[in-house]
Amino acid sequence: MAKYRHALPQMSGDFFLADGGIETTLIFLEGMDLPFFAAFHLFRTQQGEEALRKYFRTYAELAQKHRSGLVLETATWRASADWGSKLGYTADELAEVNRRSVAMLEDIRADYQAADVPVVISGCIGPRGDGYVPAALMSVTQAEDYHSLQVQTFAGTAVDLVTAITMNYVEEAVGLARAAKNVQMPVVISLTVETDGRLPTGQPLGEAIKQIDAATGDYPSYFMINCAHPSHFSAVVDRDQPWKDRIHGLRANASKLSHAELNEALELDAGDPEALGRDYAMLKGRHLKCLNVFGGCCGTDHRHVDQMALHCLPLFGSAA
């Protein structure tokens, strides 16, 4: 059963870590083969499963080191019907790998959770299409129908919430949120932006958040930004707007490259971990007062997340 489904610990405003860029870490640092960026595909071998377990334990150890909360995302960003079909998975096999992803995090939670290290398990759901390019757009109803199967699978597991990662247009985010609402599953919506701070559709970030809230009755527990460098959106969140208080999480890229440039990159751009930590502290201290979930996206690993903790924990009144 879910441990926190009706009272998510991170809603208290306390400091929580999340993991980094799982796919880029596994590909570039661990030498794993991830067709279609599908980390869940590693469950097909013992070596792959061990690589996933090592990855998540690294972040659990970081949370233990800093005595902080931790949000663990399942390795299931690509574990939905269309992507599973590309990899030859049946519907039953796909449901089973989603459940296995949760079970792995349950084991890690059992090993690392303590009174001062609450561990939250999130079922990660990615976009139906490309995470960077909003092509073949769905209607809200189509998106609700498409994502319902994965949401319902997670609803039968120990996940505390589901998180829609790298949403690049509003209709898909609304449909996914409604699918979660249908089964009373808490949901977090994480939007991605381009170098101008707007969604890939050109919609301003604030307008997207307000539209999603209006269409779902403010159902998302909170919003996040992921797969963009802080320099891409810091000016957008510089102004005093009520919608900024809906942003509680950040999973930024290490690189300042655009999505198009990242798509063509053959080498990992890990940026500067310490500088990224300072960027997070600047955003928390000046612009995003409700920010309390700190993780990474493309190019980030445990070094970046460690720097986030070192620079941001003091802003919460207690350092590690």
C-alpha positions as CSV (number, residue, x, y, z in Angstrom):
1,M,0.0,0.0,0.0
2,A,1.1,3.6,-0.5
3,K,2.7,5.1,2.6
4,Y,1.9,8.8,2.0
5,R,-0.8,8.9,-0.7
6,H,-3.1,11.2,1.4
7,A,-0.5,13.3,3.0
8,L,2.6,13.9,0.9
9,P,5.5,14.9,3.2
10,Q,7.0,17.3,0.7
11,M,3.8,19.5,0.9
12,S,5.1,20.5,4.4
13,G,7.6,22.7,2.6
14,D,10.6,20.9,4.1
15,F,13.7,20.2,2.0
16,F,13.6,17.2,-0.3
17,L,16.1,15.8,-2.8
18,A,15.2,14.0,-6.0
19,D,17.5,12.1,-8.4
20,G,19.4,13.5,-11.4
21,G,19.3,12.7,-15.1
22,I,18.7,8.9,-15.0
23,E,18.9,8.3,-18.7
24,T,22.0,10.4,-19.4
25,T,23.8,8.9,-16.3
26,L,23.1,5.4,-17.4
27,I,24.1,6.0,-21.0
28,F,27.1,8.2,-20.7
29,L,28.5,7.3,-17.2
30,E,27.5,3.7,-16.9
31,G,27.7,2.6,-20.6
32,M,24.2,1.2,-20.7
33,D,22.2,0.8,-23.9
34,L,18.8,2.6,-23.6
35,P,16.8,2.4,-26.8
36,F,14.4,5.3,-27.1
37,F,15.8,6.6,-23.7
38,A,13.8,3.8,-22.0
39,A,15.4,3.1,-18.7
40,F,12.7,0.6,-17.8
41,H,14.1,-1.7,-20.5
42,L,17.1,-2.5,-18.3
43,F,14.8,-4.7,-16.2
44,R,15.2,-7.3,-18.9
45,T,18.6,-8.4,-17.6
46,Q,20.1,-8.8,-14.2
47,Q,23.0,-6.5,-15.1
48,G,20.5,-3.8,-16.1
49,E,18.4,-4.2,-12.9
50,E,21.6,-4.0,-10.8
51,A,22.6,-0.7,-12.7
52,L,19.2,0.8,-11.8
53,R,19.4,-0.3,-8.2
54,K,22.9,1.2,-7.9
55,Y,21.6,4.4,-9.4
56,F,18.8,4.9,-7.0
57,R,20.8,3.8,-3.9
58,T,23.3,6.6,-4.7
59,Y,20.6,9.2,-4.2
60,A,19.2,7.5,-1.1
61,E,22.7,7.7,0.4
62,L,22.8,11.4,-0.5
63,A,19.5,12.0,1.3
64,Q,20.9,10.0,4.3
65,K,24.1,12.1,4.3
66,H,22.1,15.4,4.3
67,R,19.3,14.1,6.6
68,S,16.8,15.3,4.0
69,G,13.6,14.0,2.5
70,L,13.8,12.2,-0.8
71,V,11.5,11.8,-3.8
72,L,12.3,8.7,-5.8
73,E,10.9,8.6,-9.4
74,T,10.4,5.2,-11.0
75,A,12.4,4.4,-14.1
76,T,9.3,4.5,-16.2
77,W,9.4,7.7,-18.2
78,R,9.0,5.7,-21.4
79,A,6.9,2.8,-19.9
80,S,3.6,3.8,-21.7
81,A,1.8,2.0,-24.5
82,D,3.3,3.6,-27.6
83,W,6.9,3.4,-26.4
84,G,6.5,-0.1,-25.0
85,S,5.1,-1.2,-28.3
86,K,8.2,0.2,-30.1
87,L,10.3,-2.1,-27.8
88,G,8.1,-5.1,-28.3
89,Y,6.3,-5.1,-24.9
90,T,2.7,-6.4,-24.6
91,A,0.3,-4.5,-22.4
92,D,0.7,-7.1,-19.6
93,E,4.5,-7.0,-19.8
94,L,4.4,-3.2,-19.7
95,A,2.2,-3.2,-16.6
96,E,4.5,-5.7,-14.9
97,V,7.7,-3.6,-15.6
98,N,5.9,-0.6,-14.1
99,R,5.1,-2.6,-11.0
100,R,8.7,-3.9,-10.8
101,S,10.0,-0.3,-10.9
102,V,7.9,0.5,-7.9
103,A,8.9,-2.7,-6.0
104,M,12.6,-1.8,-6.5
105,L,12.0,1.6,-4.8
106,E,10.0,0.0,-2.0
107,D,13.2,-2.0,-1.2
108,I,15.3,1.1,-1.2
109,R,12.8,3.0,1.0
110,A,12.8,0.1,3.5
111,D,16.6,0.3,3.7
112,Y,17.1,4.1,3.9
113,Q,14.0,5.7,5.4
114,A,14.2,7.2,8.8
115,A,12.3,9.8,10.9
116,D,14.5,12.6,9.4
117,V,14.7,10.9,5.9
118,P,11.2,10.5,4.6
119,V,11.2,8.7,1.3
120,V,8.4,9.3,-1.2
121,I,7.8,7.0,-4.2
122,S,6.6,8.7,-7.4
123,G,5.3,6.9,-10.5
124,C,7.1,8.6,-13.4
125,I,5.0,9.2,-16.5
126,G,6.5,10.7,-19.6
127,P,5.0,12.3,-22.7
128,R,3.4,10.1,-25.4
129,G,5.5,11.8,-28.0
130,D,9.0,13.4,-28.1
131,G,9.9,15.2,-24.9
132,Y,11.3,18.1,-26.8
133,V,8.9,18.5,-29.8
134,P,5.2,18.8,-29.3
135,A,4.1,17.0,-32.5
136,A,0.9,15.0,-33.1
137,L,-0.8,16.9,-30.3
138,M,-3.6,15.1,-28.4
139,S,-6.8,16.6,-27.2
140,V,-7.4,16.5,-23.4
141,T,-9.7,13.5,-23.8
142,Q,-7.2,11.6,-25.9
143,A,-4.5,12.3,-23.4
144,E,-6.7,11.2,-20.5
145,D,-7.4,8.0,-22.3
146,Y,-3.8,7.3,-23.3
147,H,-2.3,7.9,-19.8
148,S,-5.1,6.2,-17.8
149,L,-3.6,2.7,-18.2
150,Q,-0.2,3.6,-16.7
151,V,-1.9,5.7,-14.0
152,Q,-4.2,2.8,-13.1
153,T,-1.3,0.4,-12.9
154,F,0.5,2.7,-10.5
155,A,-2.7,3.1,-8.5
156,G,-2.5,-0.6,-7.6
157,T,1.1,-0.2,-6.2
158,A,2.8,1.5,-3.4
159,V,3.4,4.8,-5.2
160,D,2.5,7.9,-3.2
161,L,1.8,10.0,-6.3
162,V,2.5,10.1,-10.0
163,T,4.6,12.8,-11.7
164,A,4.2,13.8,-15.3
165,I,7.7,14.6,-16.4
166,T,8.6,16.8,-19.4
167,M,5.2,17.9,-20.4
168,N,5.5,20.2,-23.3
169,Y,1.9,21.2,-24.1
170,V,-1.1,21.9,-21.9
171,E,-3.7,19.4,-23.2
172,E,-1.5,16.4,-22.5
173,A,-0.8,17.7,-18.9
174,V,-4.5,18.3,-18.3
175,G,-5.5,14.9,-19.6
176,L,-2.9,13.1,-17.5
177,A,-4.0,15.1,-14.4
178,R,-7.6,14.1,-15.0
179,A,-6.6,10.4,-15.4
180,A,-4.9,10.7,-12.0
181,K,-7.9,12.5,-10.5
182,N,-10.2,9.7,-11.7
183,V,-8.5,7.3,-9.4
184,Q,-7.8,9.8,-6.6
185,M,-4.1,9.6,-7.2
186,P,-2.0,12.7,-6.3
187,V,-0.2,14.1,-9.4
188,V,2.6,16.5,-10.0
189,I,3.0,18.2,-13.4
190,S,6.5,19.0,-14.5
191,L,6.7,21.3,-17.5
192,T,9.6,21.9,-19.8
193,V,10.6,25.2,-21.4
194,E,12.8,26.4,-24.2
195,T,15.7,28.9,-23.9
196,D,13.1,31.7,-23.8
197,G,11.3,30.3,-20.8
198,R,8.2,29.4,-22.8
199,L,6.8,25.9,-23.5
200,P,7.8,24.4,-26.8
201,T,4.4,25.5,-28.1
202,G,5.3,29.1,-27.4
203,Q,2.9,29.4,-24.5
204,P,4.2,31.4,-21.5
205,L,5.0,29.2,-18.4
206,G,2.6,31.1,-16.2
207,E,-0.3,30.9,-18.6
208,A,0.3,27.1,-18.9
209,I,0.2,26.6,-15.1
210,K,-3.0,28.7,-14.8
211,Q,-4.7,26.9,-17.7
212,I,-3.9,23.5,-16.2
213,D,-5.2,24.5,-12.8
214,A,-8.4,26.0,-14.3
215,A,-9.1,22.8,-16.3
216,T,-8.5,20.4,-13.4
217,G,-9.9,22.4,-10.5
218,D,-6.4,23.0,-9.1
219,Y,-5.9,19.2,-8.9
220,P,-2.1,18.9,-9.3
221,S,-0.4,18.9,-5.9
222,Y,2.2,21.2,-7.3
223,F,4.2,22.0,-10.4
224,M,7.8,21.5,-11.4
225,I,10.1,22.6,-14.2
226,N,12.4,20.1,-15.8
227,C,14.8,19.7,-18.7
228,A,15.9,23.3,-19.0
229,H,18.8,25.2,-17.5
230,P,18.0,27.9,-14.9
231,S,19.3,30.5,-17.3
232,H,16.4,29.6,-19.6
233,F,13.7,30.6,-17.2
234,S,15.1,32.7,-14.4
235,A,13.8,35.9,-16.1
236,V,10.4,34.4,-16.4
237,V,10.1,33.8,-12.7
238,D,11.6,37.1,-11.8
239,R,8.3,38.9,-11.6
240,D,5.9,38.7,-8.7
241,Q,3.1,36.4,-9.9
242,P,0.7,34.2,-7.8
243,W,1.3,31.2,-10.1
244,K,4.9,31.0,-9.0
245,D,3.8,29.6,-5.6
246,R,2.5,26.5,-7.4
247,I,6.1,25.6,-8.4
248,H,7.6,23.4,-5.7
249,G,10.1,21.3,-7.7
250,L,13.0,21.8,-10.1
251,R,14.9,19.3,-12.1
252,A,17.1,21.4,-14.3
253,N,19.6,20.4,-17.0
254,A,23.3,20.7,-16.3
255,S,23.8,22.2,-19.8
256,K,22.8,25.6,-21.2
257,L,22.2,24.1,-24.6
258,S,18.8,24.2,-26.2
259,H,16.6,21.1,-26.7
260,A,17.5,21.0,-30.4
261,E,21.3,21.2,-29.6
262,L,21.0,18.5,-26.9
263,N,19.2,16.3,-29.3
264,E,22.2,16.4,-31.6
265,A,24.9,16.2,-28.9
266,L,27.1,13.1,-29.1
267,E,28.9,13.8,-25.8
268,L,27.6,14.5,-22.3
269,D,27.5,18.2,-21.2
270,A,27.7,17.9,-17.5
271,G,28.1,21.7,-17.0
272,D,29.4,22.9,-13.6
273,P,27.8,21.1,-10.6
274,E,28.8,23.8,-8.1
275,A,27.5,26.6,-10.4
276,L,24.2,24.7,-10.8
277,G,23.9,24.4,-7.0
278,R,24.3,28.2,-6.8
279,D,21.7,28.7,-9.5
280,Y,19.2,26.7,-7.5
281,A,20.0,28.7,-4.3
282,M,19.4,31.9,-6.3
283,L,16.1,30.7,-7.6
284,K,15.0,29.6,-4.2
285,G,16.2,32.7,-2.4
286,R,15.0,35.3,-4.9
287,H,12.2,34.0,-7.1
288,L,10.6,30.6,-6.1
289,K,9.9,30.9,-2.4
290,C,7.9,27.6,-2.4
291,L,10.7,25.6,-4.1
292,N,11.5,22.6,-1.9
293,V,12.1,19.6,-4.2
294,F,15.6,19.6,-5.7
295,G,16.7,17.2,-8.5
296,G,18.3,17.2,-11.9
297,C,17.6,16.3,-15.5
298,C,19.8,15.8,-18.6
299,G,23.5,15.8,-17.8
300,T,23.1,15.9,-14.0
301,D,24.2,13.2,-11.6
302,H,24.8,12.8,-7.8
303,R,27.5,15.5,-7.9
304,H,25.0,18.1,-9.0
305,V,22.4,17.0,-6.6
306,D,24.9,17.1,-3.7
307,Q,25.7,20.7,-4.6
308,M,22.0,21.5,-4.6
309,A,21.8,20.3,-1.1
310,L,25.0,22.1,0.0
311,H,23.8,25.4,-1.4
312,C,20.1,25.2,-0.7
313,L,19.7,23.5,2.7
314,P,20.9,26.6,4.6
315,L,18.0,28.5,3.1
316,F,15.7,26.2,5.0
317,G,17.2,27.2,8.4
318,S,19.3,24.1,8.9
319,A,22.4,22.9,7.1
320,A,23.6,19.3,6.8
